[in-house]
Amino acid sequence: MSEPRAQRQDWGGIMQRLRADPRSVLAASVLLGLAIVVVVGPMLLPHAAYEQLDITNLVHVRPGREHLLGTDAYSRDVLARVVSGGRVSLLFATSAVLVQTVIGIGWGLSAGLAGRRTETVMMRCVDAGMSVPRALLLLAMLAGVPQVPLWLLVLMMACTGWFVIARLVHGEVRAIRSAEFVLAARALGASRRRIALRHLMPHVLGPVLVSSTLAVGQIIVLEAGLSWLGIGVQAPRASWGNIIGDGTEFISSAPWVSIAPGICLVTVVLALSALGDGLRDALAPGQLPRT
Amino acid sequence: MTETRTHPNDPLLSLRDVRVTFRTADGLITPVDGVSFDIARGETLALVGESGCGKSLTALTILRLIEAPGRIEPGSRILFDRRDLLTVPDAELRSIRGRKAAMIFQEPMTALNPVYSAGEQIAEVVRTHTKASRSEAWTQAVAMLGAVGIPSPEIRAKQYPHQLSGGMRQRVMIAMALVLNPSLLIADEPTTALDVTIQAQLLDLLREAQQARGASMLLITHDLGVVAESAQRVAVMYAGQIVEEAPVVALFAAPQHPYTEGLMAAMPRAGSRRERLTTIPGTVPPPGAWPAACRFADRCRYAWSRCTTEAPPLHQLGDGRSSRCHLVDEPARRVAAHDMVGVTA
């Protein structure tokens, strides 16, 4: 019998390896910088994101000294909108990921510790959820709601996104639930809940962290797609997706409206995926880095 | 909790006709098949046998730790402190595990959780069963580490299993088992994974701790040397059944069952002039492939026709001895077999 994999997660060592990886450092700095910009930016910028400056004279002003990134079809300052939209997109994605991670961990742990029949049913549900494209699920759910409040959108996003985490956690639990230290914990009187939280949780957190980091990027892209279709974040609230959507109509005459949020979006997603990869390598230092 | 009703003459633990089955691809197997024994208060019973004879499974059964596809068959009874552990509700069972009956596993490297320090693992047991605060539990854990002979326990308590030596890890396991003063210790090959000098130290530690607390112990081992040193009584297990039971001195003086005889002959002895160790031919057959009548018949030097047609009962021989062998009825055959060996040698 091969020994179930279980190792001590040495968070100090992980941080150290992460800091030694230039790719991760760059990605983390970019993300941190952007986060600071979107948090404090709206307080420093001269224009507000919703403010229509002059609907007759200031429509589609080219980027310049007055408006660094130009204005859009409603004479709103694009820079102000991109910063405010970044706040929405990033906050939206991180909260959705937080919710789906909690659901996924809970589901995966419970399935891994349940009886064989319950476990099968629970994991077949996950398979079913994963077999339907996420965008399709979201479209179906959103079709019934005319004006989706942001919190509901977050919930819907999370409800369609936890399957991957649940399957990941379940796999990890399966690998270590037969470890002798789990049996020893039971022999010394630990309840199922205590075993899940105290003995299994620490072992699944590492892989979950990697997966959730990557999931933030996916959700930003997904939200952008939905907003572009007009069913994501609702106007006048800005998100990177709906700013790009607003700009596509005038892409030949005023391309700057879509380009700026587009660049931000690509940058964040690339940084998140680089950081995710870096974390994966830092968590498993024995393995060869992915090329 | 203090037991108001104590019955010093009652056994602390009684197994009666314990049967464990496993559903496998090849059908139902019964690796523990009708095991019965008693352990008195303060007594150590050694359960002896080769790998695969069902010793460890019997130990896990006592605390109901068998998981699907394994099943403890109805009709089995495990009386511990006058309660049947096979019928008590789960919550009560959890309060017994670790507090009244604790288990020590063979391989501390895998039985300790690698993500928690030694002190945390002991404190965890305390906090599972008592209302002790985090710091109280920690203090108790450190004291316990000192009590099991770990030097500078304050420092060791903060170390993780991989930072400790094998012997120290097993001391930590023992500390986890002892910290709540259980009345029964189940030690499953507690020293097998360690080297010989450490083995002796840990056996001494276990025996002293057990005697100081008046606890009973079920000591599972395949090492008859360990038995002689630590136990008062011995139960020998073969192919899922108890084949012989006896007080330790009587067993060593005159083993009754041919299997026990074989085990003893296979023991290295100081001062023995024989160069080679005797072995029992063959291995324990896997459950499901056991001979229908006497399960030891195909490896037994005395076996005759009756052994392959009629299953021997567990004969009671008096003085707490028993043997599952037809030789009890026909002792002359044992002598005859020895004479034959004498002739051929």
Interface residues (C-beta under 8 A of the other chain):
Chain A: E3 A6 Q7 R8 Q9 G115 R116 A179 E180 F181 L183 A184 A185 R186 A187 L188 G189 A190 S191 R194 R198 H199 P202 H203
Chain B: L60 L63 L65 A68 R94 S95 I96 R97 G98 R99 A102 M103 F105 E107 T110 A111 L112 N113 P114 V115 E124 V125 T128 H129 Y160 H162 M173 M176 A177
